[in-house]
Amino acid sequence: MNQVEVKRRQIQSFSYVLACINIWVFGKSIGDNGLGYLAAAVLVFALFWVLTGKNLPDRMGRMLRGRNARGQYRNVSRMRKNMMLFQIAEGLLGTVLCMSLGWILLEKVFLVPYGSMILWILSPALFLRCIQSVFLGYFQSEGSEMPSAVSSVLRQVFFLGLGLVFLGIFRNYGEKVSLLLKRTDFTSMYGAMGIAVGMLLSEVLVLLFVFVIYRGSMAGRREAESGMKGTDSFSSQLRTLLIPMGGDILRDMFLLLPLWIGLLFFQKRSADIYASVSAYGIFVGRYLITILMPVAILSAGILPGVARTGSHIRKKEERYARTAFQAGVQGTVVHGFFFTAWIAVLATPLSQALDKSAEMALTGLFTTGSSLILWLLLLFYFSEILELRGEKHLLLAGYGILDIVSIVVLLILLNTGNTTTALSLSLVLGTAAGGIVLGILACLRMKTWPDLLRTLAIPAGSCCACGLLAFGLEKICLPHLGAMVTVLLELVITGAVYWFLLLMLRSFRGQDLNYVPGGKVLRAFGKTLRLL
């Protein structure tokens, strides 16, 4: 993983943060039940997207890059055209299947009423994204990662603007339908339809953007495509591309399976499917989105350290690789501990800031499920290390354990009560099991184990101290400053105290900060306080 790819993935992580903010904004207008309808439709859409074009850009980029390096320019041009034809056909087929079979999954299997119209609006976006994936794969084959990064950010910017416009239009119409039929659900459902229209039009604009960039990059390349004659047939090109993609698709399916199974059993065990859709909207649109935001930010910070570790692995510098790996694990755990404790302690003001009407449900979710941040970060880090070592087959073992544990826990907890806490705890325990399995495998392959004192004991003690501080500050600040100001103020204060304690207790050595998210800032902070 080179520095350009790291930058591209960091920018894409930033776009995920924008997506979380967009969901927060839209949730204020469509409510919890609207978020539930939209989340269920997107989950069904994600199934068909994973099966079609999600993993194409990376695989196509690698395939064409190797042929470019051998001077097979005519072969590359031919393969690019064939891939475009294949993706057009696959995108059309996927769109038809999503529209025809998706509503069966959504309304007959997942038992989500009023969701089929949202999915039908979203389905053509599958065709548009399949075409985009070919253009992005071409850019990556040329060593240009920026079109992929910029398009991911533009998608969220377009989505916010267009989503708000059509949300207002459709929601006004939904209010009239609700008054006529005397059901308030139609207001939220039509609002979610407006958001889906905004998503679809955003994909149109992103496709126009990548096409314009593609046409500009192709100007004057006719002469450059006169290299070696192409030798790959269309069928061999598909085999070369699709066989490696099979493993990628399987891993994505394993990661999404707990969400699909969770929605399935959550709705089937519910006595009132309309009320449970609203509860599911709280789970996904409030709790899960809030958890994923710090995960996306910290994942972007983890990537440079992962790239340096991968560089040591490729150069066979085992001692440096082990040092970098230990520091990476320590940095991941330290950040995960802090955000886990911060969200758990500040569950009440955070819930009030997000949705006062669902304060009790959200407080319970944040209190019991905040550790999902830690386990997702560890799962991400160990997955990246194993993938850099070329041991992708081991990822399936960890993801398989994740699925088994989460499904078993979900079924057990749903028997005690059909609550969203069952969904959150099943994800937490499943992700913890998968992360621990991948962690053990990664440590065995790297032939090293983290220092328990500096990685676990000192951060855990510092978190407890900061948790007590945050609890006291909450009692003082919340009645006078409001929920959002209290949350942000305590983030800054407890964060500064936490890192001061870690540096004072020598949790980090100087070289460790080279592989830790925010290491440069922490080094400057430590030197200012004369702790390093």
Secondary structure as the mmCIF struct_conf table of DSSP 4:
data_model
#
loop_
_struct_conf.conf_type_id
_struct_conf.id
_struct_conf.beg_label_comp_id
_struct_conf.beg_label_asym_id
_struct_conf.beg_label_seq_id
_struct_conf.end_label_comp_id
_struct_conf.end_label_asym_id
_struct_conf.end_label_seq_id
HELX_RH_AL_P HELX_RH_AL_P1 GLN A 3 THR A 52
TURN_TY1_P TURN_TY1_P1 GLY A 53 ASN A 55
HELX_RH_AL_P HELX_RH_AL_P2 LEU A 56 ALA A 69
TURN_TY1_P TURN_TY1_P2 ARG A 70 GLY A 71
HELX_RH_AL_P HELX_RH_AL_P3 TYR A 73 TRP A 103
HELX_RH_PI_P HELX_RH_PI_P1 ILE A 104 VAL A 109
BEND BEND1 PHE A 110 PHE A 110
TURN_TY1_P TURN_TY1_P3 PRO A 113 TYR A 114
HELX_RH_AL_P HELX_RH_AL_P4 SER A 116 LEU A 122
TURN_TY1_P TURN_TY1_P4 SER A 123 SER A 123
HELX_RH_AL_P HELX_RH_AL_P5 PRO A 124 SER A 141
TURN_TY1_P TURN_TY1_P5 GLU A 142 GLY A 143
HELX_RH_AL_P HELX_RH_AL_P6 MET A 146 LEU A 181
TURN_TY1_P TURN_TY1_P6 LYS A 182 LYS A 182
TURN_TY1_P TURN_TY1_P7 THR A 184 THR A 184
HELX_RH_AL_P HELX_RH_AL_P7 ASP A 185 MET A 218
TURN_TY1_P TURN_TY1_P8 ALA A 219 GLY A 220
TURN_TY1_P TURN_TY1_P9 ARG A 222 ARG A 222
HELX_RH_3T_P HELX_RH_3T_P1 GLU A 223 GLU A 225
BEND BEND2 GLY A 227 MET A 228
HELX_LH_PP_P HELX_LH_PP_P1 LYS A 229 GLY A 230
HELX_RH_AL_P HELX_RH_AL_P8 PHE A 234 LYS A 268
TURN_TY1_P TURN_TY1_P10 ARG A 269 ARG A 269
BEND BEND3 ALA A 271 ALA A 271
HELX_RH_AL_P HELX_RH_AL_P9 ILE A 273 ILE A 282
HELX_RH_PI_P HELX_RH_PI_P2 PHE A 283 LEU A 288
HELX_RH_AL_P HELX_RH_AL_P10 ILE A 289 ARG A 314
TURN_TY1_P TURN_TY1_P11 LYS A 315 LYS A 316
HELX_RH_AL_P HELX_RH_AL_P11 GLU A 318 VAL A 345
TURN_TY1_P TURN_TY1_P12 LEU A 346 LEU A 346
HELX_RH_AL_P HELX_RH_AL_P12 ALA A 347 LEU A 354
HELX_RH_3T_P HELX_RH_3T_P2 LYS A 356 ALA A 358
HELX_RH_AL_P HELX_RH_AL_P13 GLU A 359 GLY A 369
TURN_TY1_P TURN_TY1_P13 SER A 370 SER A 371
HELX_RH_AL_P HELX_RH_AL_P14 LEU A 372 LEU A 388
TURN_TY1_P TURN_TY1_P14 ARG A 389 GLY A 390
TURN_TY1_P TURN_TY1_P15 LYS A 392 LYS A 392
HELX_RH_AL_P HELX_RH_AL_P15 HIS A 393 THR A 416
HELX_RH_AL_P HELX_RH_AL_P16 THR A 420 MET A 446
TURN_TY1_P TURN_TY1_P16 LYS A 447 LYS A 447
HELX_RH_AL_P HELX_RH_AL_P17 LEU A 452 LEU A 452
HELX_RH_PI_P HELX_RH_PI_P3 LEU A 453 ALA A 457
HELX_RH_AL_P HELX_RH_AL_P18 ILE A 458 LEU A 481
HELX_RH_AL_P HELX_RH_AL_P19 ALA A 483 MET A 504
TURN_TY1_P TURN_TY1_P17 LEU A 505 ARG A 506
BEND BEND4 PHE A 508 PHE A 508
HELX_RH_3T_P HELX_RH_3T_P3 GLY A 510 ASN A 514
BEND BEND5 TYR A 515 VAL A 516
TURN_TY1_P TURN_TY1_P18 PRO A 517 GLY A 518
HELX_RH_AL_P HELX_RH_AL_P20 GLY A 519 THR A 528
TURN_TY1_P TURN_TY1_P19 LEU A 529 ARG A 530
#
